[in-house]
Amino acid sequence: MAIQGAPGPPQLEGQIASAPGLSSTGLAIPQDAGAASSSIMSSIFGDNPYFQAGFGLMGVGVGLTVLRQGLVLGTTALQRRLLVSLEVNNKDRAYEWFLAWLAHNAQSAPPSSSRRAESWLRSHQLSVETAVEQRSNGSSSVLFRLVAGPGTHWFKYGGAWMQMKRERETRSMQLMSGTPWETVTVTTLSRDRHLFSKLLAEARDLALRGQEGKLVIRTAWGIEWKPFGQPRRKRPLHSVVLDTGVSDKVEQDVKAFLQRRQWYADRGIPPRIFKHLAGSLSYDICLLNLSERGLGDDKLNHLLSNAPERSFILIEDVDAAFNKRVQTSEDGYQSSVTFSGFLNALDGVASGEERIIFMTTNHIEKLDSALIRPGRVDLSVLVDDASPTQARTLFTRFYGGSESVHQEVVEHMGQQVEELTAKEIREGRRISMAALQGLFIRNNVQDVVRTLPELFVERRT
């Protein structure tokens, strides 16, 4: 019987056969793979008409732009995460302290090999500050201090490197002083942010150390107070030759005032009726000086028209602004603010709302009747000399609650003060609230009744 064999697997073209005894991977690798890849790239970038027309180049440009923006955003995010900056402007007292501290450290640092190796990091942009010291004998000396100028500087503090950038705005100046705006920005790693507080404290201590035991004199510079010259040696009070007991009396009075700060505040000393009234009504206070240089009708009208809501506008001594005016025309006067302009600003068409104007004067008889007529001034109040009730109330407020004097004694003596004040008023004598306040501040309870009659003066007719 004949047995037919099964057909073998078909023979594939290009198959690599393994010889007996030889190992084989069993993987077919085409030999022209690199040529095929090169052919594909060539067909895309070389033979592609769209790429040659510019679309491909535009795509590459867009990709590079996106990559650049991504790098910028990534760098910015990384800086915000890793770096911290401290900005100090020249309006802050720490500005001069920091520059002086930086100059002091640069001069006092000992030379070393490491410092010489880092000499390229030293500041090469410097500014000079000149101070003139005038002595009592007429001689003077000039001191120069070199500080870091506008630019970028590097320094090391507390084991951390810091970058200091000083910038000066030359296009705009401070309005009153005329000096340019300046800022100092110190940048370091976020982990070292605690060094900022230590650095500023060290700069403050260095600045105050130079003033320790000395007197600092300041003078007005625009709207600021600037030190005048160098701090001077303090002189003891007894070096000033005065009459017996005068210097001690002044010194004791000032010390007593400083020690009783809360006591003065509780009793409303000095009396500020407008401040207390504004505080009780939750209003602000706007101070307006009609004698201010440069204040004219237009500026006054603008100020009153744009006054903040819920505010008191306080004009003190209004009689002094117009009592010496010389009329040059029917409506004009030789002053920055004309009287007619002041009236128009008070109740003109452009006057603001939700504002209350307070005007004070010591001579109401000198005011023009047009200024205080009804409708323009709604309420006139005379804050006159002390009445008997005011004298008693002020007395009990000053001495009430004292541990050394019982409240019953204070009430009884307050009644005596009221009766004495009423008796003096009937005899045509008067006393001001300021005189009573000064008497109560400088005397104890027992001396008040005995000294009070000496302060009454004849009433002017």
Secondary structure, DSSP 8 states (H G I E B T S, - for coil): ------------TT-----TT---------TTHHHHHHHHHIIIIIS-HHHHHTHHHHHHHHHHHHHHHHHHHHHHHHHHHHEEEEEEETTSHHHHHHHHHHHHHHHHS---HHHHHTGGGS---EEEEEEEEE-TTS-EEEEEEEEE-SEEEEEEETTEEEEEEEEEEEEEE-TTT--EEEEEEEEEEGGGTTHHHHHHHHHHHHHHHTTTTEE--EEEETTEEEE-SS-EE---GGGS--STTHHHHHHHHHHHHHHTHHHHHHTTSS--HHHHHHHHHT-EEEE--TT-TT--HHHHHHHHHT--SSEEEEE--THHHHTT--B-SSS-BSSSS-HHHHHHHHHSTT--SSEEEEE--S-GGGS-TTTSSTTTS-------S--HHHHHHHHHHHHTT-SSS-HHHHHHHHHHHHHHHHHHHHTTEE--HHHHHHHHHHS-HHHHHHHGGGG-EE---
